[in-house]
Amino acid sequence: MTDDSIRVPPATLSGFVARVLTAFGLPQTDAAKVASLMVEADLHGSDTHGVFRLRQYFDRLKGGGINPRPNIHIERQAKAMAVVNGDNGFGHLVMDYATELAMDKAAETGFGWVGVNHSNHAGPGFLYAKMPLARDMIGLYTAVSSAKHVPPWGGTEKMLGTNPIAVAIPALDEPTVSLDMATTVAAMGKVKVYAQRDQTMPVDWMIGPDGKPLTDAKRHNEGYLLPIGGPKGYGLALIIGLLAGTLNGAALGREVVDFSTDLTTVSNTGQFIAALDIRAFGDVGHFRQQVDEVVRALRASPTLPGYDRVQVPGDGSHAKYLDRRAAGIPLHANLLMVLDEIAAEAAVDRLQR
């Protein structure tokens, strides 16, 4: 939290978002679901994918780029898989539907894989990767990014996005092991947060057309995001794109619509969620206990100079969740100004603080 931020109770923030979405056509139940998932992202520290995205969602609703009342439905299915058509609805609603379907299939067969087309940006992947935990399952989520920021390795045309992957594995007493990462060094959402806060980016996030580091976040449209691990990150982004996009009849490459600049075109965003029933492999309690043992062994291992302790994926977000649930979600002053503008445009009460 910075000096330019204030804390807002999660329920207050969720209620505000729901009012805005309802004002632009979403049924109250759907608006409440989207708002809840957006605030859940902020609670876990995903400040780039929570209420920060309301401006983009709101603008696409106004422009007709998102269908406020979609008919989300199954296009085809088999026992352990399905393809869902999101009818250009909010990605949060589409992925909530798809995840429930994947869990139902996993409960029957041990594994459920559901691909999605005609969806939209759905926030951070961990939201959906963690849902199967409630049913003693492991969750795996990937998506085609809602914009192109990455050229193929050695190229100059932006053809791929940050194409994230998220995995959640339950423990017994320890926090969930939760990996949620972009296939680029930094997600574009982080870059936009830096731009909104007038902050300088680290030198390894982006390069300009001259191949040199680009650190001015407000000039991000001029440059390229760098993939993790060089060509390995590029390869991973491509594979995720083929599985989450092409396999499902969703957009990839030149077909991807930038949802933050194009407010009218159907994006046909692709995602997939997989649920793996732990019971298919053995006793759930024993598995969770073993995860605890692995996590504790990692944390107890020796550290390099300058490191207080070894962390496990998910530790940081869990700590933020505990803090923000108790003390409220920190919102930067610049973001609060944007939310006030949205409230005025939607003719709803502005966010209380």
C-alpha positions as CSV (number, residue, x, y, z in Angstrom):
1,M,0.0,0.0,0.0
2,T,1.3,3.5,-0.9
3,D,0.7,6.9,0.7
4,D,-1.6,7.6,-2.3
5,S,-3.9,4.7,-1.4
6,I,-6.9,4.3,0.9
7,R,-8.5,1.1,2.2
8,V,-12.0,0.1,1.1
9,P,-14.0,-2.8,2.7
10,P,-14.4,-5.6,0.2
11,A,-18.2,-5.6,0.5
12,T,-18.3,-1.8,-0.2
13,L,-16.2,-2.3,-3.3
14,S,-18.2,-5.3,-4.5
15,G,-21.5,-3.4,-4.1
16,F,-20.2,-0.5,-6.1
17,V,-19.0,-2.7,-9.0
18,A,-22.4,-4.5,-9.1
19,R,-24.3,-1.2,-9.2
20,V,-22.2,-0.1,-12.2
21,L,-22.7,-3.3,-14.1
22,T,-26.4,-3.4,-13.4
23,A,-26.8,0.1,-14.7
24,F,-25.5,-1.1,-18.0
25,G,-27.7,-4.1,-18.5
26,L,-26.4,-7.0,-16.5
27,P,-29.0,-8.9,-14.5
28,Q,-28.5,-8.3,-10.7
29,T,-27.4,-11.9,-10.1
30,D,-24.8,-11.8,-12.9
31,A,-23.6,-8.4,-11.8
32,A,-23.1,-9.6,-8.3
33,K,-21.1,-12.7,-9.5
34,V,-18.8,-10.6,-11.7
35,A,-18.3,-8.0,-8.9
36,S,-17.6,-10.7,-6.4
37,L,-14.9,-12.3,-8.6
38,M,-13.3,-8.9,-9.4
39,V,-13.1,-8.1,-5.7
40,E,-11.7,-11.6,-5.0
41,A,-8.9,-10.8,-7.4
42,D,-8.1,-7.6,-5.4
43,L,-8.3,-9.4,-2.1
44,H,-5.5,-11.7,-3.2
45,G,-3.3,-8.9,-4.4
46,S,-4.1,-9.2,-8.1
47,D,-4.4,-5.4,-8.4
48,T,-4.0,-5.5,-12.2
49,H,-7.0,-7.8,-12.8
50,G,-9.6,-6.7,-10.3
51,V,-11.5,-3.4,-10.1
52,F,-8.6,-1.8,-12.0
53,R,-10.2,-3.5,-15.1
54,L,-13.7,-1.9,-14.6
55,R,-12.9,1.0,-16.9
56,Q,-12.2,-1.5,-19.8
57,Y,-15.2,-3.6,-19.0
58,F,-17.5,-0.6,-18.7
59,D,-16.3,0.9,-22.0
60,R,-16.9,-2.3,-23.9
61,L,-20.3,-2.6,-22.4
62,K,-21.1,0.9,-23.6
63,G,-19.6,0.2,-27.0
64,G,-21.5,-3.1,-27.4
65,G,-18.3,-5.2,-27.3
66,I,-19.7,-7.3,-24.4
67,N,-23.1,-9.0,-24.3
68,P,-24.7,-8.1,-20.9
69,R,-27.2,-11.0,-21.2
70,P,-25.5,-13.9,-22.8
71,N,-26.8,-17.4,-23.5
72,I,-23.8,-19.4,-22.3
73,H,-24.2,-22.9,-23.5
74,I,-22.5,-26.2,-24.4
75,E,-21.6,-26.6,-28.0
76,R,-20.3,-30.2,-27.8
77,Q,-19.3,-32.6,-25.2
78,A,-18.2,-36.1,-24.2
79,K,-17.9,-37.7,-20.8
80,A,-14.7,-35.9,-19.7
81,M,-14.7,-32.8,-22.0
82,A,-16.8,-30.1,-23.4
83,V,-16.7,-26.9,-25.5
84,V,-18.7,-24.0,-24.1
85,N,-19.8,-21.0,-26.2
86,G,-19.8,-17.9,-24.0
87,D,-22.1,-15.8,-26.4
88,N,-19.7,-12.9,-25.9
89,G,-20.6,-12.6,-22.2
90,F,-18.4,-11.4,-19.3
91,G,-15.5,-13.8,-19.1
92,H,-16.1,-14.2,-15.4
93,L,-19.6,-15.6,-16.0
94,V,-18.4,-17.8,-18.9
95,M,-15.6,-19.3,-16.8
96,D,-17.7,-19.8,-13.7
97,Y,-20.1,-21.8,-15.9
98,A,-17.2,-23.7,-17.5
99,T,-15.5,-24.5,-14.2
100,E,-18.7,-25.9,-12.7
101,L,-19.1,-28.1,-15.7
102,A,-15.5,-29.3,-15.5
103,M,-15.9,-30.2,-11.8
104,D,-19.1,-32.1,-12.6
105,K,-17.3,-34.1,-15.2
106,A,-14.4,-34.8,-13.0
107,A,-16.7,-36.0,-10.2
108,E,-18.0,-38.6,-12.7
109,T,-14.9,-39.6,-14.6
110,G,-11.9,-38.4,-12.5
111,F,-11.0,-35.6,-15.0
112,G,-12.9,-32.8,-16.7
113,W,-11.6,-30.5,-19.4
114,V,-13.8,-27.7,-20.7
115,G,-12.7,-25.3,-23.5
116,V,-14.3,-22.0,-24.1
117,N,-14.9,-19.8,-27.2
118,H,-16.7,-16.4,-27.6
119,S,-15.7,-15.5,-24.0
120,N,-14.0,-12.3,-22.8
121,H,-11.3,-11.2,-20.3
122,A,-12.1,-13.1,-17.0
123,G,-9.6,-11.6,-14.5
124,P,-6.8,-13.6,-13.0
125,G,-6.6,-17.4,-13.7
126,F,-6.3,-18.4,-10.0
127,L,-10.0,-17.5,-9.5
128,Y,-11.0,-20.5,-11.6
129,A,-8.0,-22.8,-10.8
130,K,-9.0,-22.6,-7.1
131,M,-12.7,-23.3,-7.5
132,P,-12.2,-27.1,-7.8
133,L,-10.4,-27.1,-4.4
134,A,-13.8,-27.0,-2.7
135,R,-14.5,-30.4,-4.2
136,D,-11.1,-32.0,-3.4
137,M,-9.9,-31.4,-7.0
138,I,-6.9,-29.8,-8.6
139,G,-7.5,-26.9,-11.0
140,L,-5.7,-25.9,-14.2
141,Y,-6.6,-22.8,-16.2
142,T,-5.1,-21.2,-19.3
143,A,-6.3,-18.4,-21.6
144,V,-5.5,-16.6,-24.8
145,S,-4.6,-13.0,-23.7
146,S,-7.1,-10.3,-24.7
147,A,-4.5,-8.4,-26.7
148,K,-1.3,-9.0,-28.6
149,H,1.9,-7.7,-27.0
150,V,4.5,-10.3,-27.9
151,P,6.1,-11.1,-31.3
152,P,7.2,-14.6,-32.2
153,W,10.8,-15.2,-31.1
154,G,13.1,-13.2,-33.4
155,G,10.2,-11.4,-35.1
156,T,8.7,-7.9,-34.8
157,E,5.0,-8.3,-35.4
158,K,2.9,-8.6,-32.2
159,M,1.0,-11.9,-32.6
160,L,0.8,-13.4,-29.1
161,G,-0.3,-12.2,-25.7
162,T,0.7,-12.9,-22.2
163,N,-1.2,-16.2,-22.4
164,P,-1.4,-17.0,-18.6
165,I,-1.5,-20.3,-16.8
166,A,-2.8,-21.0,-13.3
167,V,-2.7,-24.1,-11.2
168,A,-4.1,-24.7,-7.7
169,I,-3.2,-27.7,-5.5
170,P,-4.8,-28.2,-2.1
171,A,-2.8,-28.7,1.1
172,L,-4.1,-29.8,4.5
173,D,-3.1,-27.2,7.0
174,E,-0.8,-25.1,4.8
175,P,-2.2,-22.5,2.4
176,T,-3.1,-23.7,-1.1
177,V,-0.1,-24.1,-3.5
178,S,-1.2,-21.7,-6.2
179,L,0.7,-20.7,-9.3
180,D,-0.7,-18.0,-11.5
181,M,1.7,-16.5,-14.1
182,A,1.9,-14.8,-17.4
183,T,4.2,-16.3,-20.1
184,T,5.8,-12.8,-20.2
185,V,8.2,-11.3,-17.6
186,A,5.4,-9.0,-16.6
187,A,1.7,-9.0,-17.4
188,M,0.4,-6.0,-19.4
189,G,-1.9,-5.2,-16.5
190,K,1.1,-4.5,-14.4
191,V,2.5,-2.2,-17.1
192,K,-0.9,-0.3,-17.1
193,V,-0.9,0.0,-13.4
194,Y,2.6,1.5,-13.6
195,A,1.4,3.9,-16.2
196,Q,-1.6,5.0,-14.1
197,R,0.7,5.6,-11.1
198,D,3.4,7.4,-13.2
199,Q,6.0,4.8,-12.2
200,T,9.0,3.7,-14.2
201,M,9.1,0.0,-15.3
202,P,12.0,-2.3,-14.6
203,V,14.4,-2.6,-17.5
204,D,13.6,-6.3,-18.2
205,W,9.9,-6.0,-18.8
206,M,9.7,-4.5,-22.3
207,I,11.9,-3.5,-25.2
208,G,11.2,-0.8,-27.8
209,P,11.3,-1.2,-31.6
210,D,15.0,-0.5,-31.4
211,G,15.6,-3.6,-29.3
212,K,16.5,-1.5,-26.2
213,P,14.8,-1.6,-22.8
214,L,11.6,0.5,-22.6
215,T,10.9,1.8,-19.1
216,D,8.3,4.5,-19.7
217,A,5.1,2.6,-19.0
218,K,3.0,5.2,-20.8
219,R,4.7,4.3,-24.0
220,H,3.9,0.6,-23.8
221,N,2.1,0.6,-27.1
222,E,5.4,1.3,-28.8
223,G,7.2,-1.7,-27.5
224,Y,7.0,-5.5,-26.9
225,L,6.6,-7.5,-23.7
226,L,9.5,-9.9,-23.2
227,P,8.6,-13.6,-22.8
228,I,9.9,-15.5,-19.7
229,G,13.0,-17.5,-20.5
230,G,13.4,-16.1,-24.0
231,P,12.3,-18.7,-26.7
232,K,11.0,-21.0,-24.0
233,G,8.4,-18.5,-22.9
234,Y,7.4,-17.8,-26.5
235,G,7.0,-21.5,-27.0
236,L,4.8,-21.9,-23.9
237,A,2.6,-18.9,-25.0
238,L,2.1,-20.5,-28.4
239,I,1.2,-24.0,-26.9
240,I,-1.3,-22.3,-24.5
241,G,-2.8,-20.3,-27.3
242,L,-3.3,-23.5,-29.4
243,L,-5.0,-25.3,-26.5
244,A,-7.1,-22.5,-25.1
245,G,-7.8,-20.8,-28.5
246,T,-7.4,-22.8,-31.7
247,L,-8.7,-26.1,-30.2
248,N,-11.9,-24.4,-29.0
249,G,-12.6,-22.4,-32.2
250,A,-11.5,-19.2,-30.5
251,A,-9.1,-16.5,-31.7
252,L,-5.3,-16.7,-31.8
253,G,-2.6,-14.7,-33.5
254,R,-3.8,-12.0,-35.9
255,E,-7.5,-12.8,-35.1
256,V,-7.1,-11.6,-31.4
257,V,-9.0,-8.4,-30.7
258,D,-7.5,-5.9,-28.3
259,F,-10.4,-5.5,-25.8
260,S,-8.9,-2.3,-24.3
261,T,-8.9,-0.3,-27.6
262,D,-11.6,-2.0,-29.7
263,L,-14.9,-1.4,-27.9
264,T,-17.3,-2.9,-30.4
265,T,-15.9,-6.1,-32.0
266,V,-16.7,-9.5,-30.5
267,S,-13.3,-10.7,-29.1
268,N,-13.9,-14.5,-29.3
269,T,-11.6,-15.0,-26.4
270,G,-10.5,-18.6,-25.7
271,Q,-9.8,-20.3,-22.3
272,F,-9.9,-23.8,-20.8
273,I,-10.3,-25.1,-17.4
274,A,-9.4,-28.6,-16.2
275,A,-10.4,-30.3,-13.0
276,L,-8.6,-33.4,-11.6
277,D,-10.3,-35.4,-8.9
278,I,-7.7,-36.4,-6.3
279,R,-9.9,-39.4,-5.3
280,A,-9.0,-41.0,-8.6
281,F,-5.4,-41.3,-7.4
282,G,-5.9,-42.2,-3.7
283,D,-6.9,-40.9,-0.3
284,V,-7.5,-37.1,-0.4
285,G,-6.4,-36.6,3.2
286,H,-3.2,-38.4,2.7
287,F,-2.4,-36.4,-0.5
288,R,-3.1,-33.1,1.3
289,Q,-0.8,-34.2,4.2
290,Q,2.0,-35.0,1.7
291,V,1.6,-31.6,0.1
292,D,2.0,-30.1,3.6
293,E,5.2,-32.0,4.1
294,V,6.6,-30.9,0.8
295,V,5.8,-27.3,1.5
296,R,7.3,-27.3,5.0
297,A,10.5,-29.0,3.7
298,L,10.8,-26.2,1.1
299,R,10.3,-23.5,3.6
300,A,12.7,-25.0,6.0
301,S,15.5,-25.3,3.4
302,P,18.6,-23.0,3.7
303,T,18.4,-19.5,2.1
304,L,20.7,-17.3,0.1
305,P,22.0,-14.1,1.6
306,G,19.4,-11.4,1.5
307,Y,16.4,-13.8,1.7
308,D,14.5,-14.2,5.0
309,R,12.9,-17.5,4.0
310,V,12.0,-19.7,1.1
311,Q,8.5,-19.1,-0.2
312,V,6.1,-21.4,-2.1
313,P,3.8,-20.3,-4.9
314,G,0.7,-18.7,-3.3
315,D,2.3,-17.5,-0.1
316,G,2.3,-13.9,-1.2
317,S,-1.3,-13.8,-2.3
318,H,-2.4,-15.6,0.8
319,A,-0.7,-13.1,3.0
320,K,-2.3,-10.2,1.1
321,Y,-5.7,-11.9,1.4
322,L,-5.5,-12.2,5.2
323,D,-4.4,-8.5,5.4
324,R,-7.0,-7.1,3.0
325,R,-9.9,-9.2,4.3
326,A,-9.2,-7.6,7.7
327,A,-8.1,-4.1,6.8
328,G,-9.7,-3.5,3.4
329,I,-8.5,-3.3,-0.2
330,P,-6.0,-0.5,-1.0
331,L,-7.0,1.6,-3.9
332,H,-4.6,4.2,-5.4
333,A,-5.8,7.8,-5.7
334,N,-5.6,7.7,-9.5
335,L,-7.8,4.6,-9.6
336,L,-10.3,6.2,-7.3
337,M,-10.6,9.1,-9.7
338,V,-11.4,6.7,-12.5
339,L,-14.0,4.9,-10.4
340,D,-15.6,8.3,-9.7
341,E,-15.8,9.0,-13.4
342,I,-17.4,5.7,-14.1
343,A,-20.0,6.3,-11.3
344,A,-20.9,9.6,-12.9
345,E,-21.3,8.0,-16.4
346,A,-23.4,5.1,-15.0
347,A,-25.4,7.5,-12.9
348,V,-24.8,5.6,-9.7
349,D,-23.5,6.6,-6.2
350,R,-19.8,6.9,-6.2
351,L,-17.7,4.5,-4.1
352,Q,-17.8,5.3,-0.4
353,R,-14.6,6.0,1.4
